[in-house]
Amino acid sequence: MPSGAATDSRRAWLVVVAAFISSAVTLGTAYSFGAFFESMSEEFDADAGATAVIFGITTFTFFWLGLITGRMVDRFGPRLVLAIGSAAILVGLLLTSRVDSLVAGYVTYGAGVGIAAACGYVPMVATVGGWFVEHRAVAVGFAVAGIGVGTLVMSPLAAALIDRHGWRDTYVVFAVGGAALLLACIPLVDRPPGDGGPQPSRFRDALGSRVFRRIHVSAFALTLALFVPFVFVGQYAKEHGVGDVRASVLVGVLGGASVLSRIGFGSQVRRRGSFRLYKLCFGVQMASFVIWYVASGSYALLVVFVLVLGVGYGGFVALGPIVVSDRLGVAGLGSMLGVLYTAPGLGGLIGPPTAGWIIDRTDTYRWAILGCFVSSAIALLLLMFDLPTTPDGRLERAPDARG
């Protein structure tokens, strides 16, 4: 450890900067896929459901590999993990720029971006959590705000580059730029203060907790709906006469709104309670799909929809690690977050392709949007009853919590 390094120190905030950038690069790339959707679908003559599988595989890969990378950061530290992520995004996107079939894209994009995101998100958030005590909620909020900034910037940027240079050359630009930024983050990160040794594995603790299992199933139901707009809201807008770049801006706005909510919700944890705010975010997402359902192609209402969804989504991402650490502690947080994020991995794998299949079969978005509302409502209901909470709105600390 660097001399004088301590929790909540200036050194700790450099780790936040690295986590912000790595999250922005990796998840910004993954969530910009909607900008590539139409070009790839047309070139490979694929329907909506088949094309959405690329996003589904990528989401599944990066969240489920979080089981491995979360444990890797506990054992080996964050620098090796980030180096692997840099290599993965470079090779994966360069290969994707040369694929001659959609199935090949499933492998190159899904593996490349999936591995990169697994290295650049879950492990870095866990590392930030270990560097802070007093300001943990705010620090994690700033770190995961990188996802929103990355989405805000990269989705419209991708649309503009595709319009000018085509989707293949755009992937080359993203490959080189993304790899360089991840490499630049490596000197900024290090193990949290302590003895510098490996952190314990907490897989069994997480899976053995009834409260954790409820949170996990609820997150799965929420993300079945959450990832659908990342793929389809731009397509929906285009089918109602909106231009390519303006349609891609919708996903950017979603990401921008999530930035403010990640930071805002993190700053309110002490006053309002992490679990109380976490449930509020689920309710906000559920309400947002009502707006999409009644939008009827109105661009103004679509902007309102993604703004509201972004608020709920950003809070969900920022508060999840806080809720888990409140209940189970921060020791081995990387392994516990790895387990938690298998739920969004399944949600991302199943949700968008299923929505695409429904849209293809019904020739309308209404049934897919209604399904998103129902899934979001189920997610909220799972959190409303029979979970131990404190008067200040947190989950009660488990008797065997560590750290």
N, C-alpha and C positions, 0 to 999 in steps of 0.2 A: 504494500500500500504506500502511496505517496506520504511523505512526512507531513504530519498535522492534519491528514484527511479525517473528516468526522461527518456524522450525519448532519443534514441541514446546512452544510458548509458551502462555500463558493465552488469547491470541487464537485460537490453533489449536483449543483446546477449545470455544470458542464455535461454531466451524464444525461440530464434532462434534455439538453440541446441535441446530443447525439441520438437519443431515443426519438425526439421530435423529427429529426431529419430522416432517420431510418424508417420510421412509420410513414412519413410523407412519401418517400420514394417507393417503398414496396407496396403499401396498400393503395397509394395514389395510382400506381400502375395497374393494380388489379381492378380497382373500381372505375378506371377509365375505359374498361372493355366495351361499355355501351357505345362509345364513339366509334369503335371498330366493327360493331355488330353488323350494320347494314352492308358495309364493303365486303366483309368476309362471307356473309350469307349469300350475297349476290355472286361473288366469284366462284364459290363452291356449290352454288345452286342448292342451298340447304334451307329447311324451314326454320321457324323461330325456335321450336323446341330443341332441335339438333344443335343449332348454333349456341343456344344458351347453355348447353352442356359444358362448353369450354369454361365459362364462368363458374359453373357448378363444381367442376373438377378442381379448378384452381382454389376455390374457397374451401372445399373439403380438404385439399392437400395442405394448405397452409395452417388451417386450424388443427387438423389431426396430427400433423408433424410437430405442432406445438408440444405434444406429449414428449417428443424426443428432444427438441431444441430447448424447451423449458428445463428439462433435466440436464441437458448439456451445459447450460449456463450456470446451473447450480454446481456442477462438477468441475468444469474447465474455465469458467469465466466468459464474459461477453465478447472478447476480442476475436477468438477463434470462430465463434458463431457468426459474427458479422462478416468475417472474411469468406466464409462459406456462402453466405447470402449474396455477397458481391459477385462471386464467381457464377452462382446460379442464375442471377438475373441477366448477366452478360451472355452466357451461353444459351440460356433458354429463349431469350428474345431474338438473338441472332439466328438461331435455328428456326424460330417461328416465322421470321421474315422470308424464309426460303421454302416453307412447306408447300406441297402440291395437293394436299387434301385436308379436309376438316378433321379427319381422324388423326392425322399427324399433328395437327394443332392441339388436339386434346393432350397429347403427350408433351410436346415441346413447351407450349405455353403453360399448361397445367403444372408440369414438373418445375419448369424454370421459375416462373413467378410464384408458384406455390411454395417452393423451398425458400426462395428469397424472403417472402412475407413471413414464413415460419421463423426465419432467423432474425428478421428486422422488427418484429412486433412483440410477440409474447415474451421472449427472453429479455428484451430491452425494458419492457414495462415492469417485469419482475425485478430487474436490476435497479430501476428507479425506486421501486417500493422499498428496497433494502437500504437505500441511501438516505431515507427521510424518516423522521418520527413526527416532529411537530407539524411539518408542512407536507405530509405525505399526500393528502387528498389533492392539494393544489398542484404539487409536482407531477403526480400521475395525470391530472387533468391537462397540464401543459404538454406532457409527453405525448399523450394520445391525441391531442389537438393536431398533431402532425398529420394524422389520417385525413382530417377535414381539410387542412390546407393543401395536402397533396391532391385530394379529389377536386377541390376548388380550382387548382391551377392546371392539373394534368388532363382533365376531361375536355375542357375547351381547347387547350393546347393541342391535344391529340386530334380533335376535329379540324382545327385550322391546318395542322401539318398534313393530315390525310387529304384534305381538299387541295392542298398545294403540291404534295409530293407522293401521295398514295400511302396505303396502310403498311406496305412492306418497308419502305424507307423510314416511316415513322417509328416502327419497331426497332430499327437500327439505332436511331437517335436515342430512344428510351433505353436501349441496352447499354450503350456506352456512357451516357449521362448518369444513369442509375448506378452502374457499377462504380463509377468514379466517386459519387457522393457517399456511397456506403464505405468505401475505402477511407475517405476523409474522416468518417466518424470513429474509426478504430482507435486513434490516439486519445479520444475524449472519454472513452468508457473504461471502467475497471470494476473489480469486485467491490461490493459494499464494505464499509468499515467492519473490522473484526479480525479474526485470525487468518483470513485469507484462504481458509480451507474449503473443501466442498460442503455444500449445504445438504441436509438430509432429504431423502425422497419422501414425499407426502402423498403419493398416489393412494395408498391404503387408507390414510386418514380422511382424504377427500371422499373416496367412494364409500367409506363406512359411515359417513355423516348423513343422517336423514335430511337435515336442512340443506346441505350441499346438493344432495340428489334432487330435491325439489327445485332449487335454483337452476340446476342443470337442465331439467326437463322444461322449465319455463323459458329458459334462454333458447332452447330448440324451437319451441312453438313461436316465439317472437321472431326468430331469424328466418323461419319458413316464409314469413311475409316481408321482412326487412329488406332482403336482397333482391326482391322482384323489381322494385323501381330502379335500382342501379342498372339493370339490364334493359328494362322495357319503357321507362317513362319517356326517354328520348324517342324511341320508336313510336310511342303513342302520340307524341307531339308532332312528329313528322307526318304521320298519317292524317293529322288534322291541319296540315298546311304550314307547319313551322319549319324554317330553314335548318340545315344541318348544325351549324354552329350554335344558333339560339337553342336548339333542342338539347345539345350537349351541355349548354350552360346550366340547364336544370339540375343535372347531376352535380355540377360545380357549386350551385347554390345550396344544394343539399349538404355538400361537404362544408361550405362556408358557415352555414347555420350550426352545424355540429361543432365547429371550432368554438364558437361563443358558448354553446351549452356545456361543452366539456370543461371549459375554464369556469363558467358561471356555477355549474352544479358543484364542482370541486370546492369552490370558495364558500359554498353554503352548507357544507357537510357538518361543520361544528354547530351551526345554528339550527339546522333542520333535521339532521340525522341522515346517514348514508342510505339506510334501507327505505326510509320514508320517501326520499327523493328518487331512489331506484324504482319503486313502484309507480311514482308519478310519471316517470319516463315511459313506462309501459302504457299507461293511460293516454299519454300524448300521442304515441305511435298509433294506437287504436283509433283515436279521433282523426288522425291525418288521413286514413283511408276513406273516411266518409267524404272528405273534401275531394279526393281524387274521383270517387264514384260520381259526384255531382258536377265535376268540372266540365264535362261535355266538350272537351277540346279547347276551352278557354285558357289562353296562355297565362293570364293573370291568376286564375285559380290554380293552375299547375304550379306557378311560382309559390303561391301560398301553401300548397300541399307539400312541396319539397322543403320549404322553410320550417313548417310544423314537424314534418318527419325528421328533419335534421336535428331539431331540438331534442326529440325523444331518443333518437339514435345516438347522438353525442353523449347524452347523459348516461345511457345504458353502457356504453363503452368505458366511459370515465369511472363510473361508480362500481362496475363489476369487481375489479380487483380490490377496491376498498371494502365492499361488502364481504368478500371472502376473507380478507385479512382481519376484519373486525371479528369474524366468527372463529377462525382457525389459526390466526397469527401469521407472521411474515416469514418464519423459518421454512425454507423449502417452498417459497411462494411460486417459483418457476414451475415446479412439478404440479402444484395445485391448479395454477392457471392453465397449464397444458391440458389437464382433465376438463376444466370448465369450458375451454374453447373447442372441445370436440362437439359441443352442442351447436354452435354456429356453423361448424364445419358440415354437419349433417343438414342443417337448415339451408345452407348455401348450395349444397349438392342437390337437394330435393326441390326446394322452392322455385327457383327460376325456370328450370326445365319443365316442371309440372305446370307452371303458369303459361309457359310457351306452348305446351301441348294443349291446354285448355283454350288458349287464344286461337291456335290453328284449327281446332275442332269446332269452335263456336263462332268464329269470325267476329268476335267482339271481346273487349277487355273487361266487360262488366262482371262476368263470373269469376275471373281471376282476381279482380279487385275485391269482390265480396269475400272470396276465400281468404285473402290477406286480412280483412277485418276480423273474420271469425277466428283465425289463428292467433291474432294479436289479443283478442278478448280472452281466449283460453289461457294465454301466457300470463295475463294480468290476474285472472282468477286463481291460478296456481300459487300466487304470492300473497293472496289476501287472507288466508286462514291458516291457523295452527302452526305458525312459525314464532319462535321465542324472540320477542323484541323488548328493548328497554324503553323507559318513558321518553327518552330524548330521540327516539326514532332509529336506533341502530339494532342490529341483531345482537342478541346476548352472546357474550364470549363463551365458547365451549370450555368445559372443565379441563380438557387436555390440549388446549391451544398452546402453540409454541411461538415464542418470539414476540 
